[in-house]
Amino acid sequence: MPQGDTCTIGAGVTVNGRLTGSAEVNVLGRVEGSIVLENQLVVDQGGEVVAEVEARTLTVRGKLNGDVVAHEVVTLEAGSIVTGNIRAPRIIIEEGARFKGNIDMDVQAG
């Protein structure tokens, strides 16, 4: 896909396996397995990811269970629930977000 495209995994849809690509991905449903993206991953409100994740940026508004590597920034918005280790040069955790795991802000992550 050309850069700038967005892929949405809709509510009520479950994807099992390995999700890869260069498009921005917005998860409203459920993804299980692994995710490797060259662009942004958004786990939207109501969305759930149970996977190892690698992306340029990650924004979580829903639920994520798994280890994360982000090359730029991870943002956990109010209401999000994240369980797993996060490795990224920048991490933003808003008031009201729930997080259980370890954080590594190693600049070599990017």
C-alpha positions in Angstrom: 0.0 0.0 0.0 1.3 3.5 -0.7 2.3 5.4 2.4 -0.5 7.5 3.9 -3.2 4.7 3.4 -5.2 3.7 6.4 -6.5 0.2 7.2 -9.3 -0.2 9.7 -10.1 -3.4 11.5 -13.8 -2.9 12.3 -15.7 -3.7 15.4 -16.8 -7.3 15.5 -13.9 -8.4 13.4 -11.1 -10.7 14.8 -7.8 -11.1 13.0 -5.5 -14.0 14.0 -1.9 -14.2 12.9 0.8 -11.8 11.7 -0.3 -8.3 10.6 2.4 -6.4 8.6 2.5 -3.4 6.3 3.3 0.2 5.6 -0.2 1.6 6.1 -1.5 3.2 9.2 -3.7 0.7 11.1 -6.7 1.5 13.3 -8.1 -1.4 15.4 -11.7 -1.2 16.4 -12.1 -5.0 16.6 -9.6 -7.6 17.9 -6.1 -8.6 16.7 -4.3 -11.7 18.1 -0.7 -12.7 17.2 1.9 -10.2 16.1 1.9 -6.7 14.4 4.8 -5.2 12.6 4.1 -1.8 10.9 6.2 0.8 9.3 3.6 3.5 10.3 1.2 4.2 13.1 -1.0 1.7 15.0 -4.0 3.0 16.8 -5.9 0.7 19.2 -9.2 2.6 19.4 -11.7 2.7 22.2 -13.5 -0.7 22.1 -10.5 -2.3 20.2 -8.4 -5.0 21.7 -4.9 -6.2 20.7 -3.3 -9.4 22.2 0.0 -9.4 20.3 3.6 -8.4 20.2 3.7 -5.0 18.5 6.4 -3.1 16.6 5.4 0.2 15.0 6.6 3.7 14.3 4.1 5.1 16.7 1.4 3.6 18.9 -1.7 5.2 20.4 -3.8 3.1 22.7 -7.4 4.1 23.6 -8.7 0.5 24.1 -6.9 -2.6 25.4 -3.5 -4.0 24.6 -1.8 -7.1 26.1 1.7 -7.8 24.8 5.2 -6.3 24.5 5.6 -3.2 22.4 8.5 -1.6 20.5 7.8 1.8 19.0 10.4 3.7 17.0 9.1 7.2 17.9 6.4 7.4 20.6 3.8 5.4 22.6 0.7 7.3 23.9 -1.6 5.6 26.4 -4.7 7.7 26.5 -7.2 8.0 29.4 -9.3 4.9 29.6 -6.7 2.6 28.0 -5.6 -0.6 29.6 -2.1 -1.9 28.7 -0.3 -5.0 30.0 3.2 -5.7 28.8 6.6 -4.1 28.4 7.1 -1.0 26.4 10.3 0.1 24.6 10.3 3.5 23.0 12.3 6.8 23.1 9.1 8.7 24.1 6.2 7.5 26.2 3.1 9.5 27.2 0.7 8.1 29.8 -2.4 10.2 30.3 -4.2 10.4 33.7 -6.7 7.6 33.7 -4.7 5.2 31.7 -3.9 1.8 33.3 -0.5 0.2 32.7 1.2 -2.8 34.1 4.7 -3.7 32.9 8.2 -2.2 32.4 9.2 0.8 30.4 12.6 1.1 28.5 13.2 4.5 27.0 16.3 3.4 25.2 17.1 5.8 22.5 18.3 2.9 20.4 14.7 1.7 20.1 14.3 3.9 17.0 
